[in-house]
Amino acid sequence: MPTPARVRIAPSPTGDPHVGTAYTGLFNWMLARQTGGQFILRIEDTDRQRSTNESEEAILRSLRWLGLEYDEGPDVEGPYGPYRQSERSELYRTHVRTLIENGSAYPCFCTAERLSEMRALQRKEKRDPGYDGQCRSIPADEAQQRMDANEPYVIRLKVDKQGATVFQDHLRGEIRIENRTIDDQVLMKSDGFPTYHLANVVDDHLMKITHVLRAEEWITSTPKHVLLYQAFGWDLPVFCHLPLLRNSDKSKISKRKNPTSLDHYREKGYLPEAMLNFLALMGFSPAEGEGEEVFTQDELRQVFSLDRISLGGPVFDLTKLDWLNGNWIRRLDRDDLTKRIQAAIPEGPATETGFIHSVLPLVQERMKTILDYADLTDFFLAPSIHLTNESFRRAKLPSADLVRALERAHAILSEVPDLDPDRDSGRLREGAVDLGLKVGGFFMALRVAVTGKSATPPLIESMQVIGRDQSLARIQSAIDFLQSESEL
């Protein structure tokens, strides 16, 4: 039995819930569940200007939608709370004092103007950006007096510029960063709130996080975190930086090129099962054999392994997501799919249980998202079909032949008391041949007349749902339309 892992995700509530949060959240969840450990949600809301309660609620809602249940979090009691960083301020202040006292951090009184001038000079002289350390040499008693006098200041990490910081990444092996390239990073802002770096390390240690699984963009920040662990005298967790999600052009996924909000995909009719399946395939190959791509959440948990994560840049391919979502829709039983349709589409005749049950056999195979149901079924209950000359273009028949085809179809279907796909398809085919018309054009004309569309579920089966009399009425309306158009 593996050692139980304590893992976390720590999103900032500063916007829509991001697919990247779900991606890293899934990998953390799988490791926790596979090892019998715990999965923690921590809200990093120290950016007081941008953090909102609405964004936090959206994060919680999205995780619940995906089925990524966390064991501890802002709305789930646990032994290491609170789980919002804004409620842990005194903890950070206490730990900052420890760093100042042991010489690992120092107060910086540089003004915004002075820092702006410093950066401008660095750019002019083509030097690497970073704090120049002006306040490092201020004597401790002088610094304390200035703090006591309420002079604005921040607390910075004091980095020894000699040597290098080395750490192990589970996927990438040893990573070595020269200390001269590591900035004296701000740890505590002038408003008394911690930066990501301090809060991240303090919280991970106090919450007993054993594995830090996060996106590879945080690799460059990890040396600062390692230095903080060392300054406190704490053991390091296992670091594992996941490959970034990419657009098709290999750029980092962004909302400018792909929707990145989880709410977008939920509202567009994607299933949480498909989204989790999709995100899992972005990062690792769960299948032992070729061709296995559809996995339940429990199956993903069972086959997951940190060692099978791929470092290649996974492409956020919406075509693949559509394929997976359609696959998952086809897996749902009638009652489950009915409930999901009713939850996603405004209430009306098309969402009545009986009607849904009658059309699902015709449309379920064609649905890529839940919302496709509305587009695939709107003609069934339409009071009338809107037709134009363009509507019949794909039949590739002259107007006179369109009328002949529909008149013959009307005559054939008027002779039967009800509709039967096996019987009536053959009779209609014979009717087309008798008229000397191409069978495809004949049936396309009939399809457009009855549904208003050139692509629909099976035609006769659809007409059964519409009803024989209503289907005949639509055919007659199409005949009248074509005849009136030819008289103009």
Contacts in CASP RR format, 6 or more apart in sequence:
PFRMAT RR
TARGET T0000
AUTHOR 0000-0000-0000
METHOD contacts of the structure
MODEL  1
MPTPARVRIAPSPTGDPHVGTAYTGLFNWMLARQTGGQFILRIEDTDRQR
STNESEEAILRSLRWLGLEYDEGPDVEGPYGPYRQSERSELYRTHVRTLI
ENGSAYPCFCTAERLSEMRALQRKEKRDPGYDGQCRSIPADEAQQRMDAN
EPYVIRLKVDKQGATVFQDHLRGEIRIENRTIDDQVLMKSDGFPTYHLAN
VVDDHLMKITHVLRAEEWITSTPKHVLLYQAFGWDLPVFCHLPLLRNSDK
SKISKRKNPTSLDHYREKGYLPEAMLNFLALMGFSPAEGEGEEVFTQDEL
RQVFSLDRISLGGPVFDLTKLDWLNGNWIRRLDRDDLTKRIQAAIPEGPA
TETGFIHSVLPLVQERMKTILDYADLTDFFLAPSIHLTNESFRRAKLPSA
DLVRALERAHAILSEVPDLDPDRDSGRLREGAVDLGLKVGGFFMALRVAV
TGKSATPPLIESMQVIGRDQSLARIQSAIDFLQSESEL
2 34 0 8 1.000
2 35 0 8 1.000
2 36 0 8 1.000
3 35 0 8 1.000
3 210 0 8 1.000
4 32 0 8 1.000
4 35 0 8 1.000
4 36 0 8 1.000
4 37 0 8 1.000
4 38 0 8 1.000
5 31 0 8 1.000
5 32 0 8 1.000
5 35 0 8 1.000
5 36 0 8 1.000
5 37 0 8 1.000
5 38 0 8 1.000
5 210 0 8 1.000
5 211 0 8 1.000
6 32 0 8 1.000
6 37 0 8 1.000
6 38 0 8 1.000
6 40 0 8 1.000
6 207 0 8 1.000
6 208 0 8 1.000
6 209 0 8 1.000
6 210 0 8 1.000
6 211 0 8 1.000
7 28 0 8 1.000
7 29 0 8 1.000
7 31 0 8 1.000
7 32 0 8 1.000
7 37 0 8 1.000
7 38 0 8 1.000
7 39 0 8 1.000
7 40 0 8 1.000
7 209 0 8 1.000
7 210 0 8 1.000
7 211 0 8 1.000
7 212 0 8 1.000
7 213 0 8 1.000
8 28 0 8 1.000
8 39 0 8 1.000
8 40 0 8 1.000
8 41 0 8 1.000
8 42 0 8 1.000
8 204 0 8 1.000
8 207 0 8 1.000
8 209 0 8 1.000
9 21 0 8 1.000
9 24 0 8 1.000
9 25 0 8 1.000
9 28 0 8 1.000
9 40 0 8 1.000
9 41 0 8 1.000
9 42 0 8 1.000
10 41 0 8 1.000
10 42 0 8 1.000
10 43 0 8 1.000
10 44 0 8 1.000
10 200 0 8 1.000
10 203 0 8 1.000
11 17 0 8 1.000
11 18 0 8 1.000
11 21 0 8 1.000
11 43 0 8 1.000
11 44 0 8 1.000
11 59 0 8 1.000
12 43 0 8 1.000
12 44 0 8 1.000
12 45 0 8 1.000
12 47 0 8 1.000
12 50 0 8 1.000
12 51 0 8 1.000
13 43 0 8 1.000
13 45 0 8 1.000
13 51 0 8 1.000
13 52 0 8 1.000
13 53 0 8 1.000
13 55 0 8 1.000
13 56 0 8 1.000
13 58 0 8 1.000
13 59 0 8 1.000
14 47 0 8 1.000
14 50 0 8 1.000
14 51 0 8 1.000
14 52 0 8 1.000
14 55 0 8 1.000
15 50 0 8 1.000
15 52 0 8 1.000
15 55 0 8 1.000
15 58 0 8 1.000
16 55 0 8 1.000
16 58 0 8 1.000
16 260 0 8 1.000
16 261 0 8 1.000
16 262 0 8 1.000
16 263 0 8 1.000
16 264 0 8 1.000
17 55 0 8 1.000
17 58 0 8 1.000
17 59 0 8 1.000
17 61 0 8 1.000
17 62 0 8 1.000
17 63 0 8 1.000
17 261 0 8 1.000
17 262 0 8 1.000
17 263 0 8 1.000
18 260 0 8 1.000
18 261 0 8 1.000
18 262 0 8 1.000
19 245 0 8 1.000
19 253 0 8 1.000
19 260 0 8 1.000
19 261 0 8 1.000
19 262 0 8 1.000
19 265 0 8 1.000
19 275 0 8 1.000
19 279 0 8 1.000
19 316 0 8 1.000
20 215 0 8 1.000
20 245 0 8 1.000
20 253 0 8 1.000
20 260 0 8 1.000
20 279 0 8 1.000
21 59 0 8 1.000
21 62 0 8 1.000
21 262 0 8 1.000
22 62 0 8 1.000
22 63 0 8 1.000
22 66 0 8 1.000
22 68 0 8 1.000
22 262 0 8 1.000
22 275 0 8 1.000
22 276 0 8 1.000
22 279 0 8 1.000
23 215 0 8 1.000
23 242 0 8 1.000
23 245 0 8 1.000
23 279 0 8 1.000
23 282 0 8 1.000
23 283 0 8 1.000
24 213 0 8 1.000
24 214 0 8 1.000
24 215 0 8 1.000
24 242 0 8 1.000
25 39 0 8 1.000
25 68 0 8 1.000
25 213 0 8 1.000
26 66 0 8 1.000
26 68 0 8 1.000
26 276 0 8 1.000
26 279 0 8 1.000
26 280 0 8 1.000
26 300 0 8 1.000
27 213 0 8 1.000
27 242 0 8 1.000
27 283 0 8 1.000
27 304 0 8 1.000
27 309 0 8 1.000
28 39 0 8 1.000
28 211 0 8 1.000
28 213 0 8 1.000
29 39 0 8 1.000
29 68 0 8 1.000
29 69 0 8 1.000
29 70 0 8 1.000
29 301 0 8 1.000
30 280 0 8 1.000
30 300 0 8 1.000
30 301 0 8 1.000
30 304 0 8 1.000
31 211 0 8 1.000
31 213 0 8 1.000
31 304 0 8 1.000
31 306 0 8 1.000
32 38 0 8 1.000
32 39 0 8 1.000
32 71 0 8 1.000
33 39 0 8 1.000
33 301 0 8 1.000
34 301 0 8 1.000
34 302 0 8 1.000
34 304 0 8 1.000
37 71 0 8 1.000
38 71 0 8 1.000
38 72 0 8 1.000
39 68 0 8 1.000
39 69 0 8 1.000
39 70 0 8 1.000
39 71 0 8 1.000
40 70 0 8 1.000
40 71 0 8 1.000
40 72 0 8 1.000
40 73 0 8 1.000
40 80 0 8 1.000
40 83 0 8 1.000
40 207 0 8 1.000
40 209 0 8 1.000
41 59 0 8 1.000
41 60 0 8 1.000
41 63 0 8 1.000
41 70 0 8 1.000
41 72 0 8 1.000
41 73 0 8 1.000
41 74 0 8 1.000
41 76 0 8 1.000
41 83 0 8 1.000
42 73 0 8 1.000
42 83 0 8 1.000
42 84 0 8 1.000
42 85 0 8 1.000
42 203 0 8 1.000
42 207 0 8 1.000
43 56 0 8 1.000
43 59 0 8 1.000
43 73 0 8 1.000
43 74 0 8 1.000
43 83 0 8 1.000
43 84 0 8 1.000
43 85 0 8 1.000
44 85 0 8 1.000
44 196 0 8 1.000
44 199 0 8 1.000
44 200 0 8 1.000
45 51 0 8 1.000
45 56 0 8 1.000
45 84 0 8 1.000
45 85 0 8 1.000
45 86 0 8 1.000
46 85 0 8 1.000
46 86 0 8 1.000
46 193 0 8 1.000
46 194 0 8 1.000
46 195 0 8 1.000
46 196 0 8 1.000
46 199 0 8 1.000
48 86 0 8 1.000
48 191 0 8 1.000
48 193 0 8 1.000
51 86 0 8 1.000
56 74 0 8 1.000
58 263 0 8 1.000
60 74 0 8 1.000
60 75 0 8 1.000
62 262 0 8 1.000
62 263 0 8 1.000
62 266 0 8 1.000
63 69 0 8 1.000
63 70 0 8 1.000
65 262 0 8 1.000
65 266 0 8 1.000
65 272 0 8 1.000
66 262 0 8 1.000
66 272 0 8 1.000
66 275 0 8 1.000
66 276 0 8 1.000
67 272 0 8 1.000
67 276 0 8 1.000
67 297 0 8 1.000
68 276 0 8 1.000
70 76 0 8 1.000
71 78 0 8 1.000
72 78 0 8 1.000
72 79 0 8 1.000
72 80 0 8 1.000
72 81 0 8 1.000
72 83 0 8 1.000
72 207 0 8 1.000
73 81 0 8 1.000
73 83 0 8 1.000
74 82 0 8 1.000
74 83 0 8 1.000
74 84 0 8 1.000
80 206 0 8 1.000
80 207 0 8 1.000
80 208 0 8 1.000
81 88 0 8 1.000
81 207 0 8 1.000
82 88 0 8 1.000
85 194 0 8 1.000
85 199 0 8 1.000
85 203 0 8 1.000
86 193 0 8 1.000
88 199 0 8 1.000
88 202 0 8 1.000
88 203 0 8 1.000
89 192 0 8 1.000
89 193 0 8 1.000
89 194 0 8 1.000
91 202 0 8 1.000
91 206 0 8 1.000
92 188 0 8 1.000
92 193 0 8 1.000
92 194 0 8 1.000
92 198 0 8 1.000
92 199 0 8 1.000
92 202 0 8 1.000
93 188 0 8 1.000
93 192 0 8 1.000
95 198 0 8 1.000
95 202 0 8 1.000
95 232 0 8 1.000
96 105 0 8 1.000
96 155 0 8 1.000
96 187 0 8 1.000
96 188 0 8 1.000
96 194 0 8 1.000
96 198 0 8 1.000
98 232 0 8 1.000
99 105 0 8 1.000
99 155 0 8 1.000
99 157 0 8 1.000
99 187 0 8 1.000
99 228 0 8 1.000
99 231 0 8 1.000
99 232 0 8 1.000
100 106 0 8 1.000
100 107 0 8 1.000
100 155 0 8 1.000
102 231 0 8 1.000
103 158 0 8 1.000
104 157 0 8 1.000
104 158 0 8 1.000
104 227 0 8 1.000
104 228 0 8 1.000
104 231 0 8 1.000
105 155 0 8 1.000
105 156 0 8 1.000
105 157 0 8 1.000
105 158 0 8 1.000
105 187 0 8 1.000
105 231 0 8 1.000
106 135 0 8 1.000
106 136 0 8 1.000
106 138 0 8 1.000
106 143 0 8 1.000
106 155 0 8 1.000
106 156 0 8 1.000
106 158 0 8 1.000
107 135 0 8 1.000
107 138 0 8 1.000
107 143 0 8 1.000
107 146 0 8 1.000
107 147 0 8 1.000
107 153 0 8 1.000
107 154 0 8 1.000
107 155 0 8 1.000
107 156 0 8 1.000
108 131 0 8 1.000
108 133 0 8 1.000
108 134 0 8 1.000
108 135 0 8 1.000
108 153 0 8 1.000
108 154 0 8 1.000
108 155 0 8 1.000
108 156 0 8 1.000
108 184 0 8 1.000
108 186 0 8 1.000
109 135 0 8 1.000
109 138 0 8 1.000
109 143 0 8 1.000
109 146 0 8 1.000
109 151 0 8 1.000
109 152 0 8 1.000
109 153 0 8 1.000
110 118 0 8 1.000
110 131 0 8 1.000
110 134 0 8 1.000
110 135 0 8 1.000
111 152 0 8 1.000
115 131 0 8 1.000
118 131 0 8 1.000
118 132 0 8 1.000
119 129 0 8 1.000
119 130 0 8 1.000
122 128 0 8 1.000
122 129 0 8 1.000
122 130 0 8 1.000
123 129 0 8 1.000
128 181 0 8 1.000
129 183 0 8 1.000
130 183 0 8 1.000
130 184 0 8 1.000
131 156 0 8 1.000
131 183 0 8 1.000
131 184 0 8 1.000
133 156 0 8 1.000
133 184 0 8 1.000
135 143 0 8 1.000
135 156 0 8 1.000
136 158 0 8 1.000
136 184 0 8 1.000
138 146 0 8 1.000
146 153 0 8 1.000
147 153 0 8 1.000
152 190 0 8 1.000
153 190 0 8 1.000
154 186 0 8 1.000
154 187 0 8 1.000
154 188 0 8 1.000
154 189 0 8 1.000
154 190 0 8 1.000
155 186 0 8 1.000
155 187 0 8 1.000
155 188 0 8 1.000
156 184 0 8 1.000
156 185 0 8 1.000
156 186 0 8 1.000
156 187 0 8 1.000
157 184 0 8 1.000
157 185 0 8 1.000
157 186 0 8 1.000
157 187 0 8 1.000
157 197 0 8 1.000
157 224 0 8 1.000
157 227 0 8 1.000
157 228 0 8 1.000
157 231 0 8 1.000
158 184 0 8 1.000
159 179 0 8 1.000
159 182 0 8 1.000
159 183 0 8 1.000
159 184 0 8 1.000
159 185 0 8 1.000
159 224 0 8 1.000
159 227 0 8 1.000
160 179 0 8 1.000
161 179 0 8 1.000
161 180 0 8 1.000
162 179 0 8 1.000
162 180 0 8 1.000
163 178 0 8 1.000
163 179 0 8 1.000
163 180 0 8 1.000
164 176 0 8 1.000
164 177 0 8 1.000
164 178 0 8 1.000
164 179 0 8 1.000
165 176 0 8 1.000
165 177 0 8 1.000
165 179 0 8 1.000
165 182 0 8 1.000
165 223 0 8 1.000
165 226 0 8 1.000
165 227 0 8 1.000
166 174 0 8 1.000
166 175 0 8 1.000
166 176 0 8 1.000
166 177 0 8 1.000
167 174 0 8 1.000
167 175 0 8 1.000
167 222 0 8 1.000
167 223 0 8 1.000
167 226 0 8 1.000
167 236 0 8 1.000
167 239 0 8 1.000
168 174 0 8 1.000
168 175 0 8 1.000
168 239 0 8 1.000
169 175 0 8 1.000
169 219 0 8 1.000
169 222 0 8 1.000
169 239 0 8 1.000
169 240 0 8 1.000
169 241 0 8 1.000
170 211 0 8 1.000
170 238 0 8 1.000
170 239 0 8 1.000
170 240 0 8 1.000
170 306 0 8 1.000
171 240 0 8 1.000
171 241 0 8 1.000
171 242 0 8 1.000
171 306 0 8 1.000
171 309 0 8 1.000
171 311 0 8 1.000
172 219 0 8 1.000
172 241 0 8 1.000
172 311 0 8 1.000
175 219 0 8 1.000
175 222 0 8 1.000
177 220 0 8 1.000
177 223 0 8 1.000
179 223 0 8 1.000
182 223 0 8 1.000
182 224 0 8 1.000
182 227 0 8 1.000
183 224 0 8 1.000
185 195 0 8 1.000
185 197 0 8 1.000
185 224 0 8 1.000
186 195 0 8 1.000
187 194 0 8 1.000
187 195 0 8 1.000
187 197 0 8 1.000
187 198 0 8 1.000
187 228 0 8 1.000
188 194 0 8 1.000
188 195 0 8 1.000
188 198 0 8 1.000
189 195 0 8 1.000
194 202 0 8 1.000
196 221 0 8 1.000
197 221 0 8 1.000
197 224 0 8 1.000
197 225 0 8 1.000
197 228 0 8 1.000
198 228 0 8 1.000
200 225 0 8 1.000
201 225 0 8 1.000
201 228 0 8 1.000
201 229 0 8 1.000
201 232 0 8 1.000
203 209 0 8 1.000
204 212 0 8 1.000
204 237 0 8 1.000
205 229 0 8 1.000
205 232 0 8 1.000
205 234 0 8 1.000
209 237 0 8 1.000
210 237 0 8 1.000
210 238 0 8 1.000
211 237 0 8 1.000
211 238 0 8 1.000
211 240 0 8 1.000
212 237 0 8 1.000
212 238 0 8 1.000
212 239 0 8 1.000
212 240 0 8 1.000
213 240 0 8 1.000
213 241 0 8 1.000
213 242 0 8 1.000
214 240 0 8 1.000
214 241 0 8 1.000
214 242 0 8 1.000
215 241 0 8 1.000
215 242 0 8 1.000
215 244 0 8 1.000
216 241 0 8 1.000
216 242 0 8 1.000
216 243 0 8 1.000
216 244 0 8 1.000
217 244 0 8 1.000
217 252 0 8 1.000
218 241 0 8 1.000
219 241 0 8 1.000
222 239 0 8 1.000
222 241 0 8 1.000
226 236 0 8 1.000
229 235 0 8 1.000
229 236 0 8 1.000
240 306 0 8 1.000
240 309 0 8 1.000
242 283 0 8 1.000
242 309 0 8 1.000
243 282 0 8 1.000
243 283 0 8 1.000
243 309 0 8 1.000
243 310 0 8 1.000
243 311 0 8 1.000
243 312 0 8 1.000
243 313 0 8 1.000
243 314 0 8 1.000
244 252 0 8 1.000
244 253 0 8 1.000
244 313 0 8 1.000
244 314 0 8 1.000
245 252 0 8 1.000
245 253 0 8 1.000
245 282 0 8 1.000
245 313 0 8 1.000
245 314 0 8 1.000
245 316 0 8 1.000
246 252 0 8 1.000
246 253 0 8 1.000
246 313 0 8 1.000
246 314 0 8 1.000
246 315 0 8 1.000
246 316 0 8 1.000
247 253 0 8 1.000
247 254 0 8 1.000
247 257 0 8 1.000
247 258 0 8 1.000
247 315 0 8 1.000
247 316 0 8 1.000
248 315 0 8 1.000
248 316 0 8 1.000
248 317 0 8 1.000
249 257 0 8 1.000
250 313 0 8 1.000
250 315 0 8 1.000
251 257 0 8 1.000
253 260 0 8 1.000
253 316 0 8 1.000
254 260 0 8 1.000
255 261 0 8 1.000
258 316 0 8 1.000
258 318 0 8 1.000
259 265 0 8 1.000
262 275 0 8 1.000
265 275 0 8 1.000
266 272 0 8 1.000
268 369 0 8 1.000
268 371 0 8 1.000
269 325 0 8 1.000
269 344 0 8 1.000
269 369 0 8 1.000
269 370 0 8 1.000
269 371 0 8 1.000
270 321 0 8 1.000
270 325 0 8 1.000
270 369 0 8 1.000
270 370 0 8 1.000
271 325 0 8 1.000
271 328 0 8 1.000
271 329 0 8 1.000
271 340 0 8 1.000
271 370 0 8 1.000
273 296 0 8 1.000
273 297 0 8 1.000
273 328 0 8 1.000
274 321 0 8 1.000
274 324 0 8 1.000
274 325 0 8 1.000
274 326 0 8 1.000
274 327 0 8 1.000
274 328 0 8 1.000
275 321 0 8 1.000
276 297 0 8 1.000
276 300 0 8 1.000
277 293 0 8 1.000
277 294 0 8 1.000
277 295 0 8 1.000
277 300 0 8 1.000
277 324 0 8 1.000
277 328 0 8 1.000
278 320 0 8 1.000
278 321 0 8 1.000
278 324 0 8 1.000
280 286 0 8 1.000
280 295 0 8 1.000
280 300 0 8 1.000
280 304 0 8 1.000
281 293 0 8 1.000
281 314 0 8 1.000
281 320 0 8 1.000
282 314 0 8 1.000
282 316 0 8 1.000
283 309 0 8 1.000
283 310 0 8 1.000
283 314 0 8 1.000
284 304 0 8 1.000
284 305 0 8 1.000
284 308 0 8 1.000
284 309 0 8 1.000
284 310 0 8 1.000
285 308 0 8 1.000
285 310 0 8 1.000
286 292 0 8 1.000
286 295 0 8 1.000
286 299 0 8 1.000
286 300 0 8 1.000
286 303 0 8 1.000
286 304 0 8 1.000
286 308 0 8 1.000
287 293 0 8 1.000
287 303 0 8 1.000
288 303 0 8 1.000
293 324 0 8 1.000
294 324 0 8 1.000
294 327 0 8 1.000
294 328 0 8 1.000
294 331 0 8 1.000
295 303 0 8 1.000
322 368 0 8 1.000
322 369 0 8 1.000
323 368 0 8 1.000
325 368 0 8 1.000
325 369 0 8 1.000
326 367 0 8 1.000
326 368 0 8 1.000
326 369 0 8 1.000
329 337 0 8 1.000
329 364 0 8 1.000
329 367 0 8 1.000
329 368 0 8 1.000
329 369 0 8 1.000
329 370 0 8 1.000
330 364 0 8 1.000
330 365 0 8 1.000
330 367 0 8 1.000
332 340 0 8 1.000
334 357 0 8 1.000
334 360 0 8 1.000
337 356 0 8 1.000
337 360 0 8 1.000
337 364 0 8 1.000
338 353 0 8 1.000
338 356 0 8 1.000
338 357 0 8 1.000
338 360 0 8 1.000
340 370 0 8 1.000
341 351 0 8 1.000
341 356 0 8 1.000
341 370 0 8 1.000
341 373 0 8 1.000
342 351 0 8 1.000
342 353 0 8 1.000
342 356 0 8 1.000
344 370 0 8 1.000
344 371 0 8 1.000
345 351 0 8 1.000
345 370 0 8 1.000
345 371 0 8 1.000
345 373 0 8 1.000
345 374 0 8 1.000
349 355 0 8 1.000
349 381 0 8 1.000
350 356 0 8 1.000
350 373 0 8 1.000
350 374 0 8 1.000
350 377 0 8 1.000
350 378 0 8 1.000
350 380 0 8 1.000
350 381 0 8 1.000
355 380 0 8 1.000
355 381 0 8 1.000
356 373 0 8 1.000
358 465 0 8 1.000
359 377 0 8 1.000
359 380 0 8 1.000
359 457 0 8 1.000
359 465 0 8 1.000
361 461 0 8 1.000
362 457 0 8 1.000
362 458 0 8 1.000
362 461 0 8 1.000
362 462 0 8 1.000
362 465 0 8 1.000
363 372 0 8 1.000
363 373 0 8 1.000
363 376 0 8 1.000
363 377 0 8 1.000
363 457 0 8 1.000
366 372 0 8 1.000
366 376 0 8 1.000
366 457 0 8 1.000
367 373 0 8 1.000
367 376 0 8 1.000
376 456 0 8 1.000
376 457 0 8 1.000
379 385 0 8 1.000
379 450 0 8 1.000
379 451 0 8 1.000
379 452 0 8 1.000
379 453 0 8 1.000
379 456 0 8 1.000
379 462 0 8 1.000
379 466 0 8 1.000
380 462 0 8 1.000
380 465 0 8 1.000
380 466 0 8 1.000
384 474 0 8 1.000
384 477 0 8 1.000
385 449 0 8 1.000
385 450 0 8 1.000
385 451 0 8 1.000
385 452 0 8 1.000
385 474 0 8 1.000
385 477 0 8 1.000
385 478 0 8 1.000
386 452 0 8 1.000
387 448 0 8 1.000
387 449 0 8 1.000
387 452 0 8 1.000
387 477 0 8 1.000
387 478 0 8 1.000
387 481 0 8 1.000
389 485 0 8 1.000
391 448 0 8 1.000
391 452 0 8 1.000
391 454 0 8 1.000
392 402 0 8 1.000
392 444 0 8 1.000
392 445 0 8 1.000
392 448 0 8 1.000
392 482 0 8 1.000
394 444 0 8 1.000
394 448 0 8 1.000
394 454 0 8 1.000
395 402 0 8 1.000
395 405 0 8 1.000
395 440 0 8 1.000
395 441 0 8 1.000
395 442 0 8 1.000
395 444 0 8 1.000
395 445 0 8 1.000
395 448 0 8 1.000
396 438 0 8 1.000
396 441 0 8 1.000
396 444 0 8 1.000
397 405 0 8 1.000
397 437 0 8 1.000
397 438 0 8 1.000
397 441 0 8 1.000
397 442 0 8 1.000
397 445 0 8 1.000
399 482 0 8 1.000
399 485 0 8 1.000
399 486 0 8 1.000
400 486 0 8 1.000
401 435 0 8 1.000
401 437 0 8 1.000
402 445 0 8 1.000
402 482 0 8 1.000
403 479 0 8 1.000
403 482 0 8 1.000
403 483 0 8 1.000
403 486 0 8 1.000
404 435 0 8 1.000
404 437 0 8 1.000
405 432 0 8 1.000
405 435 0 8 1.000
405 437 0 8 1.000
405 441 0 8 1.000
405 442 0 8 1.000
405 445 0 8 1.000
405 446 0 8 1.000
406 445 0 8 1.000
406 446 0 8 1.000
406 449 0 8 1.000
406 475 0 8 1.000
406 478 0 8 1.000
406 479 0 8 1.000
406 482 0 8 1.000
407 479 0 8 1.000
408 431 0 8 1.000
408 432 0 8 1.000
408 434 0 8 1.000
408 435 0 8 1.000
409 428 0 8 1.000
409 442 0 8 1.000
409 445 0 8 1.000
409 446 0 8 1.000
409 449 0 8 1.000
409 475 0 8 1.000
410 472 0 8 1.000
410 475 0 8 1.000
410 476 0 8 1.000
410 479 0 8 1.000
412 424 0 8 1.000
412 427 0 8 1.000
412 428 0 8 1.000
412 431 0 8 1.000
413 419 0 8 1.000
413 424 0 8 1.000
413 428 0 8 1.000
413 468 0 8 1.000
413 471 0 8 1.000
413 472 0 8 1.000
413 475 0 8 1.000
414 472 0 8 1.000
416 423 0 8 1.000
416 424 0 8 1.000
416 468 0 8 1.000
417 468 0 8 1.000
418 464 0 8 1.000
418 468 0 8 1.000
419 460 0 8 1.000
419 463 0 8 1.000
419 464 0 8 1.000
419 467 0 8 1.000
419 468 0 8 1.000
419 471 0 8 1.000
420 460 0 8 1.000
421 458 0 8 1.000
421 460 0 8 1.000
421 461 0 8 1.000
421 464 0 8 1.000
424 460 0 8 1.000
425 460 0 8 1.000
428 442 0 8 1.000
428 443 0 8 1.000
428 446 0 8 1.000
429 439 0 8 1.000
429 442 0 8 1.000
431 442 0 8 1.000
432 438 0 8 1.000
432 439 0 8 1.000
432 440 0 8 1.000
432 441 0 8 1.000
432 442 0 8 1.000
432 443 0 8 1.000
433 439 0 8 1.000
435 442 0 8 1.000
443 459 0 8 1.000
444 454 0 8 1.000
446 459 0 8 1.000
446 475 0 8 1.000
447 453 0 8 1.000
447 454 0 8 1.000
447 456 0 8 1.000
447 459 0 8 1.000
448 454 0 8 1.000
448 478 0 8 1.000
449 474 0 8 1.000
449 475 0 8 1.000
449 477 0 8 1.000
449 478 0 8 1.000
449 479 0 8 1.000
450 459 0 8 1.000
450 462 0 8 1.000
450 463 0 8 1.000
450 466 0 8 1.000
450 471 0 8 1.000
450 474 0 8 1.000
450 475 0 8 1.000
450 478 0 8 1.000
451 459 0 8 1.000
451 462 0 8 1.000
456 462 0 8 1.000
463 471 0 8 1.000
466 474 0 8 1.000
END
